[in-house]
Amino acid sequence: MSRRDLDFLLFEWLGTDDLLARPRFREHDRDTVSGVLDLAEALATSHFAPHNRASDLNEPRFDGRVVEILPEVGLALQAFAEAGFPYAPMDAELGGAQLPGSVFIAAMSWFHAANTGTTSYTLLTMAAANLLATHGTPDQVQRFVLPMLQGRFSGTMALSESQAGSSLADITTRAEPQPDGTYRLFGRKMWISGGDHELSENIVHLVLARTPGAPVGTRGISLFLVPKYLVGPGGSLGERNDVVLAGINHKMGFRGTVNTAPVFGDGAFTPGGQPGAVGYLVGAENRGLPVMFTMMNEARIGVGLCATALGYTGYLKSLAYARDRLQGRAPGADPGTPQVPLVDHPDIRRMLLAQKSYAEGALALTLYCSRLVDDAASLDDPEQAAEAEKVLGVLTPIVKSWPSQWCLAANDLAIQVLGGAGYTRDFDLELHYRDNRLNQIHEGTHGIQGMDLLGRKVLLDGGAGLGLLLGRMATTAARAQAVGGECGAHAAQLRAMVYRLVGVTGFLGGLGDPRLVLADATAYLEATGHLVVAWLWLEQCLAADSMEGAFYDGKQAAARYFFARELPKVGPMLDLLASADRVTVDLDPDWL
Ligand SMILES: Cc1cc2nc3c(=O)[nH]c(=O)nc-3n(C[C@H](O)[C@H](O)[C@H](O)COP(=O)(O)OP(=O)(O)OC[C@H]3O[C@@H](n4cnc5c(N)ncnc54)[C@H](O)[C@@H]3O)c2cc1C
């Protein structure tokens, strides 16, 4: 990562000093923030980066009983916990430090860039702990959340089943109520990250299941806490619960994180003398999905951050290579003159500038979204806090998807910059690419995010949240117009595209046929995502305006690149949406 860029985004753009003045965060100042970022960089470099390749080459193994994982993973997680990172963003009443989420996300970018496979155990555990801290009972918090924050227990999110991936409405795992108020769970899950291992004393699964007679569809889903080992009231580990693995999945990348197919309640263990996985209801029956969304929304910013960090580190690595590697000469140069570095060639500069505009744009997007989380939690004015939450709702599918698409494209370009070397395992870029390819798939696929944005977040909401977001863009454009020059020109371009998006959104809202409306929701997601990132480049352009030095010149150049070569891609996507093209809707599957 670039510490210079993180400092710029947090302090010169997002106004983190003002944030730190709010009561919730007043224990912190610029020095503590700097200390956290220093520590993250040091720990990521010393404990996470060194085994990144080894984790890929030695993927987790399952012998039918136990999952074996490279020991360095456990040591890194222990160091992470000992440094207090899991406590950093949590509430003071849980012993947390109430560090702003935007600062925490900036710190976490170092860990993802160093080794996203190991880092994702921390992401899952912290998101599960956060969910339980928000929706769990005091007893659940005491018995499960505190050990998770101490690094003794880890967490999972167990939603998917083989027949129910994108369509959670179709999950079949059963939860049968018991006379003592607990439940017994029976069913098979699929794709569960961190589903079994020996990295922690216990694993806390957050499992979606149905109670007997629950309504069909998502309205009949409840959420349960199912530990691998039962925990006594004093916190002591008890019997093994009835959760085992059917197997593990062998992945293209992201191999450091074990991915599992857990089986609940098939009698492999008999806690209390009977089969069935003991589970505890979290929240109310049939209200599991909205509660789970606490974790999923956080995880979606986390996925965006992971994609961003992989794109960012790939960019920096290909840039270093392009500065070093001598190859060829300028067109027309004397062949007797020395070869020039790759970075001298305009085509290489194109690929570097594209990566810069994607990676730094994505970082601005993830930090902006986590700043909205901070605003929702810390603004005094309830109306302003509610607005932050609403804007975040619209941006959530975008912060998950845009970095997953464009920072993967950045990794692709980074490989290309290195030429043959980029295609070898001697360099990290092919690994970053394989790791990053997951991000368009998990946590709701790219296509599902498009339908969430257009269907739920925009049309079902009557455009209210989108209107607030576009209002923020209009404010930026007005500021840029007042500054004039290049910023003013970018502002005019942004305004014109916002105007078109509003028109197309209204058109889609009036189409009526839901199948047709959502047929090209992915184009809507990608067009809106590009528009949002163009806006954030204009914001950065303004923050860098009238500042001197290569760093600020670089910001202006990347903004210029984005407005000249990326924003124009939105036009054809909006044209497609405005044509209500039926080719995919009317297609007979036999024609394929
Ligand atoms: C490495 C990895 C880690 C994961 N970790 C976890 C985890 O920890 N916990 C967990 O619960 N799950 C996890 N998942 C599951 C992940 O969230 C699912 O893979 C994802 O939701 C897609 O489900 P699926 O694989 O069944 O694909 P499907 O749902 O079958 O989708 C296949 C394709 O069809 C498209 N599609 C599906 N439905 C529609 C529709 N209605 N309209 C249009 N297009 C549609 C999708 O966009 C996709 O392109 C993980 C997956 C992987 C690969």
The ligand as an SDF file (V2000), in Angstrom:
LIG
                    3D

 53 58  0  0  0  0  0  0  0  0999 V2000
  -14.1730  -19.2600   -2.0720 C   0  0  0  0  0  0  0  0  0  0  0  0
  -15.5750  -19.0160   -1.6340 C   0  0  0  0  0  0  0  0  0  0  0  0
  -15.8290  -18.6130   -0.3360 C   0  0  0  0  0  0  0  0  0  0  0  0
  -17.1410  -18.4820    0.1050 C   0  0  0  0  0  0  0  0  0  0  0  0
  -17.3890  -18.2000    1.4230 N   0  0  0  0  0  0  0  0  0  0  0  0
  -18.6610  -18.2680    1.8970 C   0  0  0  0  0  0  0  0  0  0  0  0
  -18.9530  -18.1680    3.2890 C   0  0  0  0  0  0  0  0  0  0  0  0
  -18.0520  -17.9950    4.1100 O   0  0  0  0  0  0  0  0  0  0  0  0
  -20.2450  -18.2910    3.6930 N   0  0  0  0  0  0  0  0  0  0  0  0
  -21.2540  -18.4890    2.8350 C   0  0  0  0  0  0  0  0  0  0  0  0
  -22.3950  -18.6000    3.2750 O   0  0  0  0  0  0  0  0  0  0  0  0
  -21.0320  -18.5800    1.5000 N   0  0  0  0  0  0  0  0  0  0  0  0
  -19.7720  -18.4770    1.0190 C   0  0  0  0  0  0  0  0  0  0  0  0
  -19.5040  -18.5810   -0.3210 N   0  0  0  0  0  0  0  0  0  0  0  0
  -20.6240  -18.8090   -1.2180 C   0  0  0  0  0  0  0  0  0  0  0  0
  -20.8610  -17.6530   -2.1600 C   0  0  0  0  0  0  0  0  0  0  0  0
  -21.4520  -16.5890   -1.5010 O   0  0  0  0  0  0  0  0  0  0  0  0
  -21.6860  -18.2260   -3.3210 C   0  0  0  0  0  0  0  0  0  0  0  0
  -20.7720  -18.9620   -4.1210 O   0  0  0  0  0  0  0  0  0  0  0  0
  -22.3660  -17.1630   -4.1320 C   0  0  0  0  0  0  0  0  0  0  0  0
  -23.3590  -16.5540   -3.3700 O   0  0  0  0  0  0  0  0  0  0  0  0
  -22.9680  -17.7360   -5.4160 C   0  0  0  0  0  0  0  0  0  0  0  0
  -23.7040  -18.8800   -5.1640 O   0  0  0  0  0  0  0  0  0  0  0  0
  -23.4480  -20.1850   -6.0630 P   0  0  0  0  0  0  0  0  0  0  0  0
  -21.9960  -20.4850   -6.0100 O   0  0  0  0  0  0  0  0  0  0  0  0
  -24.3780  -21.2300   -5.6090 O   0  0  0  0  0  0  0  0  0  0  0  0
  -23.7640  -19.7420   -7.5210 O   0  0  0  0  0  0  0  0  0  0  0  0
  -25.2250  -19.6140   -8.1750 P   0  0  0  0  0  0  0  0  0  0  0  0
  -26.1460  -18.9630   -7.2030 O   0  0  0  0  0  0  0  0  0  0  0  0
  -25.6110  -20.9030   -8.7540 O   0  0  0  0  0  0  0  0  0  0  0  0
  -24.9200  -18.5850   -9.3300 O   0  0  0  0  0  0  0  0  0  0  0  0
  -24.2800  -18.9490  -10.5520 C   0  0  0  0  0  0  0  0  0  0  0  0
  -24.3890  -17.7880  -11.5310 C   0  0  0  0  0  0  0  0  0  0  0  0
  -25.7750  -17.5070  -11.7730 O   0  0  0  0  0  0  0  0  0  0  0  0
  -26.0650  -16.1510  -11.4850 C   0  0  0  0  0  0  0  0  0  0  0  0
  -27.3970  -16.0950  -10.8970 N   0  0  0  0  0  0  0  0  0  0  0  0
  -27.8660  -16.7790   -9.8370 C   0  0  0  0  0  0  0  0  0  0  0  0
  -29.1400  -16.4610   -9.5920 N   0  0  0  0  0  0  0  0  0  0  0  0
  -29.4950  -15.5590  -10.5030 C   0  0  0  0  0  0  0  0  0  0  0  0
  -30.7070  -14.8320  -10.7720 C   0  0  0  0  0  0  0  0  0  0  0  0
  -31.7760  -14.9640  -10.0180 N   0  0  0  0  0  0  0  0  0  0  0  0
  -30.7060  -13.9640  -11.8050 N   0  0  0  0  0  0  0  0  0  0  0  0
  -29.6000  -13.7800  -12.5550 C   0  0  0  0  0  0  0  0  0  0  0  0
  -28.4510  -14.4480  -12.3710 N   0  0  0  0  0  0  0  0  0  0  0  0
  -28.3960  -15.3200  -11.3530 C   0  0  0  0  0  0  0  0  0  0  0  0
  -24.9930  -15.6920  -10.5180 C   0  0  0  0  0  0  0  0  0  0  0  0
  -24.7840  -14.2910  -10.5850 O   0  0  0  0  0  0  0  0  0  0  0  0
  -23.7870  -16.4920  -10.9930 C   0  0  0  0  0  0  0  0  0  0  0  0
  -23.1340  -15.8130  -12.0200 O   0  0  0  0  0  0  0  0  0  0  0  0
  -18.1970  -18.6730   -0.7930 C   0  0  0  0  0  0  0  0  0  0  0  0
  -17.9250  -19.0180   -2.1150 C   0  0  0  0  0  0  0  0  0  0  0  0
  -16.6380  -19.2110   -2.5430 C   0  0  0  0  0  0  0  0  0  0  0  0
  -16.3790  -19.6180   -3.9630 C   0  0  0  0  0  0  0  0  0  0  0  0
  1  2  1  0
  2  3  1  0
  2 52  2  0
  3  4  2  0
  4  5  1  0
  4 50  1  0
  5  6  2  0
  6  7  1  0
  6 13  1  0
  7  8  2  0
  7  9  1  0
  9 10  1  0
 10 11  2  0
 10 12  1  0
 12 13  2  0
 13 14  1  0
 14 15  1  0
 14 50  1  0
 15 16  1  0
 16 17  1  0
 16 18  1  0
 18 19  1  0
 18 20  1  0
 20 21  1  0
 20 22  1  0
 22 23  1  0
 23 24  1  0
 24 25  2  0
 24 26  1  0
 24 27  1  0
 27 28  1  0
 28 29  2  0
 28 30  1  0
 28 31  1  0
 31 32  1  0
 32 33  1  0
 33 34  1  0
 33 48  1  0
 34 35  1  0
 35 36  1  0
 35 46  1  0
 36 37  1  0
 36 45  1  0
 37 38  2  0
 38 39  1  0
 39 40  1  0
 39 45  2  0
 40 41  1  0
 40 42  2  0
 42 43  1  0
 43 44  2  0
 44 45  1  0
 46 47  1  0
 46 48  1  0
 48 49  1  0
 50 51  2  0
 51 52  1  0
 52 53  1  0
M  END
$$$$
